[in-house]
Amino acid sequence: GSQPYQDDDIDEDVRQSIVFQALRKQMLKPSPQLEELLQQIRRDFSTQIDRTFATRRKNACGALKILAAKEENRLKICWTLGVLPAIASVLLDVHEVIQDEQNRLANIEARNRIVSALLDLSLNKKNRVLIVSTPGLLDSIAQTILNDDGEGRQG
């Protein structure tokens, strides 16, 4: 008989992306309140981490941490579009060189809060497959472990 099709020729990034795209179809749109929170957390590389951004982001990460701490919220939060990429964007900023001390400390606190939120989200087993399948998230966790010498690393 003929051999069943094997997808061994697909590299891990593509496989991960295929898994993520399949999972994405099951995800929820964020509520207006959560979308506003995510806009304060997410950062593209053109956005400077100035006082206003750093403070807003730190506070928004704190709000997400509080929401994720409640067991009944974890599944819904994790399976909402944009949450895990926003978390990854905070973790990736471990490389940012921030001259202003207050902004630097706010950025560290934002990262500590987001690590705490991610840990809480990962307590729900149904969330773990999504966490490991979200493009860039595992890499951002690894970058935090390698480059954060403070609290963020301990998560």
QUIJORA-V214883 format. One line per field, one symbol per residue. ss: DSSP state (2 for helix, 1 for strand, 0 for the rest). phi: phi as a letter, one per 20 degrees, with the letter a starting at -180 (. if undefined). burial: 1 if it has 9 or more other ideal C-beta (glycine too) atoms within 8 Angstrom, else 0. Layout:
ss: ???
phi: ???
burial: ???
This chain:
ss: 00000000000222222222222200010002222222222000000000222222222222222222202222222201002222222222222000002222222222222222222222002222222220002222222222200022220
phi: .efffddfeeffffgffffffffgfeeefffgfffffffeefbefeefeegffffffgfffffffffffegfegffffedgnffffffffffffefedfffffffffffgffffffffgffffegfefffffefgnffffffffffddedfgfff
burial: 00000000000000111111001000100100011011011110000010101111111111111011000011101111011111111111110001000011011111111111111111010011111011011001101100010011101
